[in-house]
Amino acid sequence: MPTFEPLDPAMRAHALAATGFMPPHEGDALYSAALAAGAAVPGLPLLEVGSYCGRSTVWLGAAARAAGTVLFAVDHHRGSEENQSGWEHHDPTTVDARTGKMDTLPRFRDTIHDAGLEDVVFAVVGQSAAVAAHWTSPLAFLFIDGGHGEEPARLDYEGWTPRVAMGGTLAIHDVFPDPADGGRPPYEQIFRPALESGHFALVSATGSLRILHRVG
């Protein structure tokens, strides 16, 4: 993978200030991989599945701008299963008092606005599988960090990975080969099928982030 300049410190600070679960070293690796993908497959967009409050989106949006392309950020903004009340990763401040449901879209929009990325980051608000069913554009870069249950992970794999262009990149978050380290669906429903398909080859691993290239 080519080496590029790291993310501007001021932009990186915006990413780190946003609510989310992306560790800094994984965010930096994500930025580098997205930037390389934009250069390897020029003219095609980047796409993120699972934006939450925009933490990872800042790294990816900055990469899109540097590569001369755009980022589509797909999320229904009602929170994944593991974000709901009673679960470990629930943040009660994301609950809309009117509906009683999670709504991370306002915080996401604030994050992207404050980072100055509204010209290159476009929110697509809806269920991932439904959006994927109607998506036709090939992608230079796909980052899957959506629902971590078995069915959401499987649907993200089935719906989105065929959209990665030849020579493009697939990035997967929260991949834990050892069950003691974390949940299994991203590993079992996305990472392993991608490798076993013969269409993707592993390029790098940083923490729980896996970077794969489309080779077939």
Buried (B, 14 or more C-beta within 10 A) or exposed (E): BEEBEEBEEEBBEBBBEBBBBBBEEBBBBBBBBBBBBBBBBEEBBBBBBBBBBBBBBBBBBBBBBBBEBBBBBBBBBBBBEBBBEEEEEBBEEBBEEEEEEBBBBEBBBBBBEBBBBEEBBBBBBBBBBEBBEEBEEBBBBBBBBBBBBEEBBBBBBBBBBBBBBEEBBBBBBBBBBEEEEBBBBBBBBBBBBBBEEEBBEEBBEBBBBBBBBBEE
